[in-house]
Amino acid sequence: MLLAYLSRLESMTEDSSLSNDKILCACGHCNETFYPYDKYGRPRKYKWGHNAKGKPAHPNSIHAGPKSVQWKGGITKRPDGYIMIKCPEHPRANKEGRVLQHIVVMEEMIGRYLRDGEVVHHINGNRSDNRKENLKLFASNGAHLHFELTKDMSERRCCDCGSAETYGRKWNTPSPGIFLCGKCYAQRRRDAIKMSK
């Protein structure tokens, strides 16, 4: 293919190279034709996404899923700490075919899909810890909220000032297991805003 491209390129005159005749891609694999100039008039040898070695620029453009070189078993971690797993046949799957792992683990434990409104709670507060003994099922978000608001918080201490004082029973957690009282959280926010200016 490369030889065919080079011979065709040599046979072109300067007048015909400026025309809109399509040329073969120089990658040697696709056998596709395209216009020899981009919208800015710059000459091109390769079709978009093909490089000099004849492969697409990104490995996932050839293979998706288990055949990809970047396959991690269908498991991803969201920025908020929850683990997503590939399960396209699940009724709660998103458009990428992924479901929250703690939901799938809880459904395996109870032997059915979760009903609308049911909430899965992480006992130790670590959203990526989806062991069976760390998950608890609540019938509604109201029941989950009641549990959160009535649990014992006497052992919690602010990591900055050591205070056990809570403000409206709201503890701010920069990461699981680390707590800030309302005053220290507000101070950290003010300091972060000052540093960003």
TIKEGU-222460 format. One record per residue (C-alpha): x, y, z; residue in one letter; chain. Coordinates in Angstrom, 2 decimals. Each point is the difference from the previous one (the first is absolute). Layout:
N
- x,y,z,rest,kette
- X,Y,Z,A,A
...
***
This chain:
197
- x,y,z,rest,kette
- 0.00,0.00,0.00,M,A
- 2.79,2.40,0.84,L,A
- 1.61,-0.58,-3.39,L,A
- -3.32,0.61,-1.74,A,A
- -0.38,3.24,1.90,Y,A
- 3.53,1.17,-0.79,L,A
- -0.34,-0.83,-3.69,S,A
- -3.31,1.87,-0.13,R,A
- 1.53,2.93,1.85,L,A
- 2.92,0.18,-2.46,E,A
- -2.32,-0.12,-2.97,S,A
- -1.92,3.04,1.20,M,A
- 0.95,3.33,-1.50,T,A
- -0.10,3.16,2.03,E,A
- -3.23,1.08,-1.68,D,A
- -1.79,-3.28,0.68,S,A
- 1.24,-0.19,3.61,S,A
- -1.97,3.14,0.78,L,A
- -3.18,-1.59,-1.32,S,A
- -2.65,-1.75,2.06,N,A
- 0.89,-3.50,-1.27,D,A
- 0.07,-2.51,2.82,K,A
- 3.22,-1.88,0.79,I,A
- 0.75,-3.28,1.79,L,A
- 0.93,0.04,3.67,C,A
- 3.73,-0.60,0.51,A,A
- -0.50,-2.28,3.02,C,A
- -0.16,-3.04,-2.26,G,A
- -2.76,-1.74,1.98,H,A
- -3.30,1.73,-0.62,C,A
- -0.09,0.36,-3.82,N,A
- -2.15,3.10,0.48,E,A
- 0.06,3.21,-2.01,T,A
- -0.24,3.57,1.24,F,A
- 0.62,3.55,-1.16,Y,A
- 3.71,0.86,-0.10,P,A
- -0.40,3.39,1.71,Y,A
- -1.61,0.98,3.28,D,A
- -2.33,3.00,0.33,K,A
- 3.00,2.32,0.43,Y,A
- 1.67,-1.18,-3.23,G,A
- 2.70,-2.03,1.72,R,A
- 0.97,-3.25,-1.77,P,A
- -0.86,-3.33,1.65,R,A
- 1.32,-3.53,-0.56,K,A
- -2.10,-1.83,2.59,Y,A
- -3.66,-0.24,0.74,K,A
- -1.04,1.54,3.32,W,A
- 1.05,-2.27,2.89,G,A
- 2.67,-1.94,-1.93,H,A
- 3.68,0.51,0.67,N,A
- 3.24,-0.75,-1.82,A,A
- 0.15,-3.57,1.34,K,A
- -3.36,-0.81,-1.49,G,A
- -1.85,-0.33,3.30,K,A
- -2.72,2.18,1.43,P,A
- 1.30,2.66,2.37,A,A
- -1.70,-1.48,3.09,H,A
- 0.00,-3.72,0.85,P,A
- -3.66,0.01,1.06,N,A
- -1.10,1.17,-3.44,S,A
- 0.62,-3.55,-1.29,I,A
- -1.22,-2.07,2.95,H,A
- -2.45,0.78,2.73,A,A
- -0.66,-2.08,3.10,G,A
- 2.13,-3.05,0.87,P,A
- 1.99,0.19,-3.26,K,A
- 1.27,3.51,0.83,S,A
- 3.53,0.43,1.31,V,A
- -1.41,2.29,2.69,Q,A
- -2.65,-2.44,1.28,W,A
- -0.18,-0.06,3.80,K,A
- -2.67,-2.65,0.42,G,A
- -2.87,2.43,-0.50,G,A
- 0.62,1.70,3.35,I,A
- 0.32,3.78,0.33,T,A
- 0.05,2.37,2.95,K,A
- -2.03,3.18,-0.10,R,A
- 1.41,3.28,1.38,P,A
- -2.40,-0.21,2.96,D,A
- 1.50,-3.36,1.06,G,A
- -2.67,-2.44,-1.22,Y,A
- 1.07,-3.05,-2.04,I,A
- -1.76,-0.67,-3.32,M,A
- 0.01,-3.42,-1.68,I,A
- -0.89,-1.01,-3.55,K,A
- -3.39,-1.70,0.02,C,A
- -1.97,1.12,-3.10,P,A
- -2.96,-2.36,0.57,E,A
- -0.77,1.48,3.46,H,A
- -3.20,2.09,0.22,P,A
- 1.87,2.84,1.76,R,A
- 2.85,0.10,-2.52,A,A
- 0.91,3.41,-1.38,N,A
- 0.53,0.71,-3.71,K,A
- 3.53,-1.46,0.23,E,A
- -1.38,-3.23,1.50,G,A
- 1.44,0.65,3.47,R,A
- -1.62,-0.48,3.41,V,A
- 1.09,0.98,3.50,L,A
- 1.77,-3.01,1.49,Q,A
- -1.59,0.29,3.45,H,A
- -3.45,-0.33,-1.59,I,A
- 0.99,-3.23,-1.80,V,A
- 1.57,-1.44,3.18,V,A
- -3.13,0.79,2.04,M,A
- -2.25,-1.54,-2.67,E,A
- 2.07,-3.19,0.11,E,A
- -0.37,-0.06,3.80,M,A
- -3.80,0.37,-0.02,I,A
- -0.58,-2.04,-3.16,G,A
- -2.01,2.63,-1.92,R,A
- 0.32,3.39,-1.67,Y,A
- -0.33,3.04,2.25,L,A
- -3.41,1.64,0.03,R,A
- -0.48,3.66,-0.82,D,A
- 0.90,2.10,3.03,G,A
- 2.17,-2.61,1.74,E,A
- 3.40,1.35,1.06,V,A
- 3.27,-1.86,0.62,V,A
- 2.13,1.45,2.83,H,A
- 3.75,-0.45,0.54,H,A
- 0.40,-0.63,3.74,I,A
- 3.60,1.21,0.31,N,A
- -0.60,3.00,-2.30,G,A
- 2.51,-1.18,-2.62,N,A
- -1.86,0.06,-3.31,R,A
- 2.47,-2.30,-1.72,S,A
- -0.25,-2.71,2.71,D,A
- -2.72,-2.26,-1.43,N,A
- 0.47,-3.06,2.21,R,A
- -3.26,-1.69,1.04,K,A
- 0.60,0.67,3.69,E,A
- 0.44,3.73,-0.71,N,A
- -3.35,0.48,-1.79,L,A
- -3.42,0.62,1.54,K,A
- -3.33,0.28,-1.84,L,A
- -2.61,2.61,0.88,F,A
- -3.59,-0.10,-1.26,A,A
- -0.01,3.71,-0.79,S,A
- 2.22,3.05,-0.03,N,A
- -1.96,1.27,3.01,G,A
- 1.00,-3.08,2.01,A,A
- 3.60,0.50,-1.09,H,A
- -0.09,3.67,1.01,L,A
- -1.52,-0.90,3.39,H,A
- 2.83,-2.49,0.57,F,A
- 2.63,2.61,-0.93,E,A
- -1.49,2.67,2.25,L,A
- -0.45,-2.22,3.06,T,A
- 3.30,-1.88,0.01,K,A
- 2.45,0.57,2.83,D,A
- 2.52,2.71,-0.86,M,A
- 1.56,0.36,3.46,S,A
- 3.23,-1.66,-1.12,E,A
- 0.59,2.43,-2.86,R,A
- 2.58,2.73,0.42,R,A
- 0.97,2.83,-2.31,C,A
- 3.38,-0.77,-1.59,C,A
- 1.06,3.68,0.21,D,A
- -1.10,1.21,3.43,C,A
- -0.93,-3.26,1.79,G,A
- -3.46,1.30,0.84,S,A
- -2.92,-2.39,0.48,A,A
- -2.47,2.84,-0.61,E,A
- -2.35,-0.54,-2.90,T,A
- -1.91,2.69,-1.82,Y,A
- -3.44,-1.24,-0.98,G,A
- 1.30,-3.59,0.10,R,A
- 1.84,0.73,-3.24,K,A
- 3.58,-1.20,-0.20,W,A
- 2.00,0.89,-3.05,N,A
- 2.19,-2.84,-1.23,T,A
- 2.90,0.86,-2.31,P,A
- 0.64,-3.76,-0.29,S,A
- -1.51,-3.11,1.66,P,A
- 0.86,-0.19,3.71,G,A
- 1.21,3.61,0.24,I,A
- -2.44,2.54,1.41,F,A
- -0.09,3.76,0.30,L,A
- -2.28,2.06,2.20,C,A
- -1.93,2.81,-1.65,G,A
- 2.38,2.76,1.16,K,A
- 3.15,-1.77,-1.27,C,A
- -1.69,-0.89,-3.28,Y,A
- -0.99,3.66,-0.52,A,A
- 3.57,1.10,0.84,Q,A
- 1.46,-2.45,-2.53,R,A
- -2.39,1.34,-2.64,R,A
- 1.02,3.60,0.75,R,A
- 3.70,-0.94,-0.17,D,A
- -0.50,-1.81,-3.32,A,A
- -1.79,3.03,-1.48,I,A
- 2.80,2.33,1.17,K,A
- 2.66,-2.26,-1.54,M,A
- -1.83,-0.17,-3.33,S,A
- -0.04,3.81,-0.37,K,A
***
